[in-house]
Amino acid sequence: MSGLPFACRNPAGGARWAPRIIRLDDPPTLAAGQGGEAEASRGRILLADDDRLTCDFVAEMLRRAGHDVEIVADGEAAIERAGRGGIDLALLDVLMPRINGLEACRIVKSLPGAGFLPVVLLTMRTDTSSRVEGLRVGADDYVCKPVDERELLSRVAAMLRIKRLNDQVAAAKARLDELSTHDEATGLFNFRHLTVRLGEEFKRSERYHDPLACLLIDVDGLKQWNDSHGRAVGDAIIRDTARAVRAAVREIDVVARYGGDEFLVILPSTHFAGALAAADRVWRDVRALSWSIDTRGRPVGRSGSAPPTAARITVSIGVSLFPSRDVRSKDQLLRAAEASLLRSKRDGGDRICVFQHQGYIYSPNTQGAPATPAPKPPSNSGIIAARRIEPPAEAKPPANVTSLDGRRGNRGE
């Protein structure tokens, strides 16, 4: 039979689309533009029935509609397959050997981590009591035998739509849960979750008399980066610094974004020497990040081939410790870290400062010789700043920490 041409036009008066030939003897298909809906209506279906003839008959109906069908012969096999995931809908015959459809439905619905898996029961029973019994164990729908193809496909399509909606809701909830505790730009914990974790760690430290340390880290000169090269470059620096900080500390340590260009690391079970070792690793690893900026102010490799200018990212780090004489709460621990960071920035940045009343200092020892003490600050300051660290590229982290009275302690973490 000859085809009839139909031309479509944009209702707003746009250009006419190319005519499409539709033949009256063609099999029915969804109209153009609905292909995505057709794809979404297809699913992977688990069919459990010990009657092979019925099983093949139902499977053929489903396959003609575009569904993928997996066939098992009893309820036990259906439970095992559903537990492995990747199934969008389960069709279970009520009367099966070993485990019947009702019991299989109850178990499938209780599988942990499976999300919403719709279950449709196939049954010869049409009485109300049988239907109520199935619904009570968790079945989402019923199809009576003998199976009518139109009814089966309509019920399957409805269940798959509900399945898709449930999956979308679950994904949205997971995303909201992630955003409620994590910073979207860096993937680190956000300030809200940080305060919760710091409170938990401080209580644990108090109860078990376990040392606790905090590192407050600030990216030096980020405002100048933003002003000179644009916020996109500044954001990339923040992301790179966040990755370097996370990689430099232990898995049990809590790393969070504290503010715009600040990060905070909670170090459980970490005493003075261990905190300095961690701060030193962070300082060195971030300093190892080297950026090349072209004359247009964009990172080389992401833009044109203008002559590059080498640039280095540096950080200032403030360290606070518990137990300490003036630290009796998590808020005081944070204030101590902020005070030591402020001292580090005031002295020029690119250094580590420690809030510690016992008179400890941090001085890197890159040649294996004992560290040289710095002059002792006023007794009421509580803050001692390390010298600016300028080790060679191949230098290793310092091997010791020395107090002002000459005592030496091994690094511990």
C-alpha distance (Angstrom), angle and dihedral (degrees) to the residues before:
residue distance angle dihedral
M1 . . .
S2 3.79 . .
G3 3.75 119.7 .
L4 3.79 123.8 -114.0
P5 3.83 115.0 -136.5
F6 3.80 117.7 -134.4
A7 3.81 123.0 -171.5
C8 3.81 121.3 -158.1
R9 3.80 124.9 -152.9
N10 3.77 132.4 -164.0
P11 3.84 106.3 -105.6
A12 3.80 89.0 -137.0
G13 3.80 90.6 62.0
G14 3.80 99.9 -96.9
A15 3.78 127.3 149.1
R16 3.78 117.5 -55.6
W17 3.77 116.1 -103.7
A18 3.78 122.4 -124.4
P19 3.84 111.7 -86.8
R20 3.77 116.4 -102.9
I21 3.82 121.0 -148.4
I22 3.80 113.1 -131.4
R23 3.79 115.8 -170.5
L24 3.77 118.1 -152.8
D25 3.80 91.2 -140.0
D26 3.82 93.3 54.5
P27 3.82 116.1 112.4
P28 3.80 113.0 -99.9
T29 3.80 113.3 -88.9
L30 3.76 135.5 171.2
A31 3.77 115.2 -88.7
A32 3.78 119.2 -98.6
G33 3.79 111.7 -80.5
Q34 3.84 92.9 35.9
G35 3.79 96.3 80.2
G36 3.79 90.2 103.7
E37 3.81 90.3 56.7
A38 3.80 90.4 49.9
E39 3.78 90.1 51.8
A40 3.80 91.6 47.6
S41 3.83 91.1 51.1
R42 3.80 92.2 60.0
G43 3.76 120.8 87.7
R44 3.78 148.0 167.1
I45 3.79 107.0 -97.3
L46 3.79 128.0 -164.3
L47 3.82 111.8 -147.6
A48 3.82 118.5 -166.3
D49 3.82 118.7 -174.6
D50 3.80 131.9 132.7
D51 3.82 91.6 -150.4
R52 3.78 103.0 89.4
L53 3.81 95.8 -164.0
T54 3.81 93.1 52.3
C55 3.78 90.3 43.6
D56 3.82 93.8 53.5
F57 3.81 91.5 44.4
V58 3.81 94.1 52.4
A59 3.81 92.7 41.4
E60 3.80 91.1 54.1
M61 3.82 90.9 52.8
L62 3.78 91.2 51.5
R63 3.79 94.8 45.9
R64 3.79 91.7 51.2
A65 3.80 87.1 56.8
G66 3.81 90.1 54.8
H67 3.81 100.3 -100.8
D68 3.80 125.8 137.6
V69 3.81 109.7 -126.3
E70 3.81 129.4 -160.0
I71 3.81 116.1 -168.9
V72 3.81 127.6 -152.0
A73 3.80 128.3 173.7
D74 3.82 104.2 -136.7
G75 3.78 146.0 17.4
E76 3.80 95.5 -97.8
A77 3.80 91.9 57.2
A78 3.81 89.5 45.8
I79 3.82 91.3 54.9
E80 3.80 91.8 48.3
R81 3.81 92.9 49.8
A82 3.80 94.3 45.0
G83 3.80 89.5 51.3
R84 3.80 90.7 60.8
G85 3.80 91.4 59.9
G86 3.78 130.8 -141.6
I87 3.82 93.6 106.1
D88 3.81 122.4 122.8
L89 3.82 99.0 -172.0
A90 3.81 138.6 5.8
L91 3.82 123.5 -144.7
L92 3.81 108.2 -164.5
D93 3.78 127.6 -175.4
V94 3.79 110.5 -136.3
L95 3.82 96.1 -138.9
M96 3.82 109.8 57.0
P97 3.82 134.1 138.1
R98 3.82 124.2 -103.0
I99 3.83 95.8 9.7
N100 3.80 117.7 18.7
G101 3.79 124.6 -138.8
L102 3.81 95.8 -99.4
E103 3.80 94.0 54.1
A104 3.80 91.4 41.8
C105 3.81 89.3 52.2
R106 3.80 91.7 51.4
I107 3.82 92.3 50.4
V108 3.81 94.9 43.8
K109 3.79 90.5 51.7
S110 3.80 90.9 52.5
L111 3.82 96.7 49.6
P112 3.83 109.1 126.6
G113 3.78 118.2 -116.8
A114 3.81 94.5 6.6
G115 3.80 94.7 116.2
F116 3.77 116.9 -154.2
L117 3.83 111.5 -18.6
P118 3.83 112.7 175.5
V119 3.80 115.2 -137.8
V120 3.81 122.8 -158.5
L121 3.81 117.9 -169.6
L122 3.81 122.6 -142.5
T123 3.80 112.6 -150.7
M124 3.78 145.5 158.2
R125 3.80 89.8 -145.6
T126 3.78 115.0 96.9
D127 3.81 100.8 172.4
T128 3.79 120.8 115.8
S129 3.83 94.7 -119.0
S130 3.82 91.9 59.3
R131 3.79 91.9 49.2
V132 3.80 92.6 48.3
E133 3.81 90.8 49.3
G134 3.80 90.8 53.9
L135 3.78 93.7 47.1
R136 3.80 90.7 50.3
V137 3.81 92.5 57.9
G138 3.81 90.8 51.3
A139 3.81 107.6 -87.9
D140 3.79 113.7 153.7
D141 3.81 98.2 -157.5
Y142 3.81 145.7 -6.4
V143 3.81 133.0 -129.1
C144 3.79 116.5 -168.8
K145 3.79 124.8 -142.8
P146 2.95 132.1 -87.8
V147 3.79 84.8 56.6
D148 3.80 118.6 -130.7
E149 3.81 109.6 -148.8
R150 3.79 97.0 -142.7
E151 3.79 93.0 48.4
L152 3.81 92.6 46.1
L153 3.81 94.7 49.9
S154 3.80 92.6 44.8
R155 3.80 93.0 51.3
V156 3.81 91.9 44.9
A157 3.82 90.9 49.9
A158 3.81 91.0 49.9
M159 3.81 92.0 50.2
L160 3.81 91.6 48.2
R161 3.81 90.5 52.1
I162 3.79 89.6 52.9
K163 3.80 89.6 46.9
R164 3.83 91.7 52.8
L165 3.80 91.7 48.8
N166 3.80 91.8 49.3
D167 3.80 90.8 49.8
Q168 3.80 90.6 50.7
V169 3.80 91.6 49.7
A170 3.82 91.1 48.3
A171 3.81 91.3 49.5
A172 3.80 91.5 48.6
K173 3.81 91.1 49.0
A174 3.81 91.4 49.4
R175 3.79 89.4 50.6
L176 3.81 91.8 49.6
D177 3.81 90.5 48.1
E178 3.80 88.7 51.6
L179 3.80 92.9 49.3
S180 3.81 91.5 47.4
T181 3.81 90.8 63.1
H182 3.82 105.0 21.9
D183 3.78 136.6 62.9
E184 3.80 108.3 -117.7
A185 3.81 96.1 -145.6
T186 3.82 98.5 50.9
G187 3.80 105.9 18.6
L188 3.81 90.1 -126.8
F189 3.79 124.1 124.4
N190 3.80 113.9 -78.0
F191 3.81 126.8 -125.2
R192 3.81 93.4 -97.1
H193 3.80 93.2 56.7
L194 3.80 90.8 40.0
T195 3.80 92.3 61.8
V196 3.81 90.2 51.0
R197 3.80 93.6 50.0
L198 3.79 93.3 43.9
G199 3.80 90.2 53.0
E200 3.81 90.6 50.7
E201 3.80 93.6 47.7
F202 3.80 92.9 46.3
K203 3.81 92.2 52.1
R204 3.80 90.5 48.2
S205 3.80 90.5 48.7
E206 3.80 91.7 50.9
R207 3.79 94.1 46.6
Y208 3.80 97.7 47.6
H209 3.83 97.4 31.0
D210 3.78 89.1 -120.7
P211 3.82 120.0 155.5
L212 3.79 119.0 -111.2
A213 3.79 129.8 -167.2
C214 3.80 136.7 -173.4
L215 3.79 130.9 -156.6
L216 3.80 117.1 -158.4
I217 3.81 108.9 -164.3
D218 3.80 127.1 -166.6
V219 3.82 125.9 -172.2
D220 3.80 107.3 -126.5
G221 3.80 117.2 -124.0
L222 3.80 97.9 -2.9
K223 3.81 91.1 147.3
Q224 3.80 89.7 57.2
W225 3.80 89.6 50.1
N226 3.79 90.1 52.2
D227 3.80 93.6 45.9
S228 3.80 94.9 45.8
H229 3.80 102.5 37.4
G230 3.79 106.7 16.5
R231 3.78 134.9 -100.8
A232 3.81 92.8 -80.2
V233 3.81 89.6 66.4
G234 3.81 90.7 44.7
D235 3.80 91.0 51.5
A236 3.81 90.5 49.8
I237 3.81 89.9 51.7
I238 3.80 89.9 51.6
R239 3.82 90.8 51.6
D240 3.81 93.5 47.2
T241 3.80 91.5 47.4
A242 3.81 91.0 49.1
R243 3.81 91.0 53.3
A244 3.81 91.7 47.8
V245 3.81 92.6 50.0
R246 3.81 92.8 47.6
A247 3.82 91.3 49.5
A248 3.81 93.3 47.5
V249 3.81 97.1 59.4
R250 3.78 135.3 56.8
E251 3.78 124.9 -82.3
I252 3.82 91.2 -114.3
D253 3.81 92.0 54.5
V254 3.80 116.3 99.6
V255 3.81 114.4 -127.5
A256 3.81 118.9 -170.6
R257 3.76 140.2 165.4
Y258 3.78 104.9 -108.4
G259 3.79 98.7 -175.3
G260 3.78 142.4 -32.2
D261 3.82 97.2 -48.5
E262 3.80 99.7 2.8
F263 3.79 132.5 95.2
L264 3.78 129.9 -170.8
V265 3.80 126.3 -152.6
I266 3.81 121.4 -163.3
L267 3.81 111.3 -153.8
P268 3.84 111.3 -163.7
S269 3.81 118.8 -157.8
T270 3.80 90.8 10.5
H271 3.79 124.2 135.9
F272 3.79 129.1 -163.6
A273 3.81 99.2 -75.5
G274 3.80 93.1 44.4
A275 3.80 91.7 50.5
L276 3.80 91.0 51.8
A277 3.79 91.3 48.2
A278 3.81 90.2 52.2
A279 3.82 91.8 46.5
D280 3.79 89.9 49.7
R281 3.81 92.0 52.2
V282 3.79 91.3 49.6
W283 3.81 91.6 47.5
R284 3.80 93.3 49.9
D285 3.81 97.0 41.5
V286 3.80 93.2 50.7
R287 3.79 90.8 45.1
A288 3.80 88.3 53.9
L289 3.81 88.9 63.7
S290 3.79 106.0 101.6
W291 3.78 123.2 -170.5
S292 3.79 128.1 -165.7
I293 3.79 113.8 -151.4
D294 3.80 121.6 -167.3
T295 3.79 125.3 -144.3
R296 3.78 90.3 -90.9
G297 3.79 90.0 60.4
R298 3.80 95.6 -110.7
P299 3.82 129.0 122.7
V300 3.80 111.5 -95.4
G301 3.80 111.2 -109.1
R302 3.80 93.1 36.1
S303 3.80 96.4 65.9
G304 3.82 142.0 13.7
S305 3.77 128.8 -30.7
A306 3.80 99.2 -99.6
P307 3.84 115.8 147.8
P308 3.81 108.0 -78.7
T309 3.77 128.6 -127.7
A310 3.82 116.7 -149.6
A311 3.79 115.4 -127.1
R312 3.79 132.4 -179.5
I313 3.78 129.2 -148.1
T314 3.80 115.5 -138.3
V315 3.78 133.5 -180.0
S316 3.77 138.0 -156.1
I317 3.80 115.9 -140.0
G318 3.78 130.7 -159.2
V319 3.81 118.3 -163.3
S320 3.81 126.1 -158.5
L321 3.79 127.9 -179.5
F322 3.79 140.6 -158.2
P323 2.99 129.3 -122.0
S324 3.78 93.2 43.8
R325 3.79 131.9 140.5
D326 3.81 97.4 -106.1
V327 3.82 97.8 31.0
R328 3.80 113.2 89.4
S329 3.81 101.7 140.3
K330 3.77 140.3 33.1
D331 3.80 89.9 -105.3
Q332 3.80 91.2 55.0
L333 3.81 89.1 48.2
L334 3.82 89.3 54.9
R335 3.81 92.2 46.0
A336 3.80 90.2 51.2
A337 3.81 90.3 52.5
E338 3.81 90.3 48.2
A339 3.81 91.4 49.5
S340 3.79 93.0 50.8
L341 3.82 91.3 46.3
L342 3.81 89.8 50.9
R343 3.80 89.7 52.6
S344 3.80 90.1 49.3
K345 3.83 91.5 51.9
R346 3.80 91.9 44.7
D347 3.81 90.6 54.8
G348 3.79 91.8 55.0
G349 3.80 104.7 -81.0
D350 3.80 127.6 -111.8
R351 3.81 91.0 94.1
I352 3.80 145.2 89.0
C353 3.80 123.9 -109.6
V354 3.80 126.7 -171.3
F355 3.80 129.1 -152.1
Q356 3.80 101.9 -145.2
H357 3.80 129.5 135.6
Q358 3.79 95.7 -159.4
G359 3.81 91.0 77.2
Y360 3.78 101.6 -109.3
I361 3.78 120.0 158.4
Y362 3.77 133.2 -168.8
S363 3.78 118.9 -134.7
P364 3.82 120.9 162.3
N365 3.76 117.2 -119.5
T366 3.79 106.3 -157.0
Q367 3.81 97.4 161.3
G368 3.80 98.9 49.4
A369 3.82 93.6 -106.4
P370 3.81 122.0 127.1
A371 3.78 113.5 -83.8
T372 3.80 116.0 -103.1
P373 3.80 115.5 -121.6
A374 3.78 118.2 -124.5
P375 3.81 122.5 -136.3
K376 3.76 112.0 -73.7
P377 3.84 112.7 -107.0
P378 3.80 124.2 -135.0
S379 3.79 110.8 -62.4
N380 3.80 93.2 -120.7
S381 3.81 96.5 54.9
G382 3.78 98.4 73.9
I383 3.81 89.5 -163.6
I384 3.77 128.3 103.4
A385 3.78 119.8 -176.5
A386 3.77 122.6 -150.7
R387 3.77 119.8 -129.5
R388 3.78 118.0 -97.5
I389 3.79 105.9 -80.3
E390 3.80 116.2 -132.6
P391 3.83 105.6 163.1
P392 3.81 122.4 164.4
A393 3.81 115.6 -96.1
E394 3.80 92.8 -103.7
A395 3.80 95.1 49.4
K396 3.79 118.5 123.6
P397 3.83 124.5 -135.8
P398 3.82 114.1 -82.1
A399 3.78 115.3 -81.3
N400 3.78 99.0 -147.3
V401 3.76 147.3 25.2
T402 3.79 120.5 -138.9
S403 3.78 128.2 -160.9
L404 3.80 124.1 -144.8
D405 3.79 92.1 -103.3
G406 3.80 91.1 57.0
R407 3.80 99.6 -102.9
R408 3.78 114.6 142.9
G409 3.78 126.7 -154.0
N410 3.78 130.6 -169.4
R411 3.76 118.6 -113.3
G412 3.77 110.7 -99.3
E413 3.75 134.3 -177.3
